Amino acid sequence: MHLPEDLRYTKEQEWIRVSGNDAYIGITEFAQKELGDIVYVDITTQGQELKQNDIFGTVEAVKTVSDLFIPVSGTILEVNELLNSQPELVNTDPYGKGWMIKMSIADLQELESLLSANTYAAVIGA
């Protein structure tokens, strides 16, 4: 299983790639495999300020719908528009073109509560 070392992870299966005070968020390779084929991504929180662990959207697979939890507090700046027509990018490229939101981080210290790749691997038994 591929777990990029430059990302941080949550126990709820989201990843975060930080660049300054901004970050990109998606779901992990493990999560997308557990969900199966992604058919729809519903994120209507663009422009909203959310607190750490708030729900920022949902992802729908063939047999289930799963909530998406924001890893750190901040404001959602952008939603990946590619996912409207190509939700399967979450399956085929979860750490690249399958990203879900770009956000500004309100409190960089919250990053300390997230998991490293090694710790996340232990949590999922990889």
N, C-alpha and C positions, 0 to 999 in steps of 0.2 A: 504494500500500500504506500502510495506517495504522500508524504507529509512535508511540505516545504519548511525548511528550518527558519526562514525569515518571517514566518507568520506566527500569530498567537491564536489559540483555540479556546473554545468554551466546551463545557460538559454537555451542552445542548447541541453540539455538532456544527457550530458556526466557526468561520475563520475570519481574521482581520489582518489586513496588510496596511501598516501605518507609514505615512509619508508626511513628516512634519506634524501639523495639527489636523490633517485630513486622513481618512482611511477608507479602504474598500472592504466590503463585507460580502461573504458568500457562505455556502454550506460546504462541508468537507466531502472528500471522495467517499469516505465511509458512510456519511449520511445519504448521499445520493444513491449509493449501492443498496442501502437498507430500504430506501423509499421505492426504488425501481424507476421505471421510465417516467420522467417529469413531463407533464402535459400542460401545466399552467402555473405561472408565477403571478401572484396578486399582491402588489405593493402600492398602497394609496397614501403613504405617509410622507411623500416628498414635501419638504419645507417645514415639517414638524420637528419640534424639539422633544426628544424622548429620553427617558432615564434608563440606566443600565438594566438589562434584562426585560425591558418592555417589548411587546410584540410589535414588529415593524411590518409584518405582512404574513402571507401564507404561501406554501408551495403545494401544488396538487400533483399527485402521482396517479397512476391508473386505479389503484385500490385505496388510496388514503389522502387526507389533507393534513399538513403539518404546519404548526405555527413557526415563525421565524423570530428569534429573539436578538435584540441589539446587544452586542458585547460590552459596549461602553456608552455613557451618556453623551448626547450631542444632537446635532441637527442634520437631518437627511437632506443632502444637497442635490443628489441626482439618483435616478433609478435607471438601471441598464435597459434601455429601450429595445435592444436586440432580443431580449427574452420574451417580448410580446409576440413576435413571429417565430422565434426559435428557442422555446423553453428547453429543448433537448441539450442546449449548450451547458446547462447545469450538470448533465450527465457526462457529456463528452469532454468538457474543459472546465471542471469546477473551480480551479484556481486561476484561470485566465479569463477567457471570453464569457464564462458563466458567472462572473461576479454579479451581485444583485443591487447593492447600493453603494454610493459614495457619501460619506458623512464628514462633518467637522466634529472634532472631539472636544467636549466641554471640559473634561478633567483627565489629563494624561496619566495621573496616578492610578486611575481605574485599570489601566493596562497591566498593572502589577498583579491583579487578581486573576488574570488569564493564564492559560496553560502553554508551556513550551511544546514543541513538536514531540519531544521524548516523553513528557508527562502525559500528553494527550494520547500517544500511542499506548501507554500503559493503561489508561482509562478504558480504551476500546479493545484492549487485548491484542494489539497488532505487534 
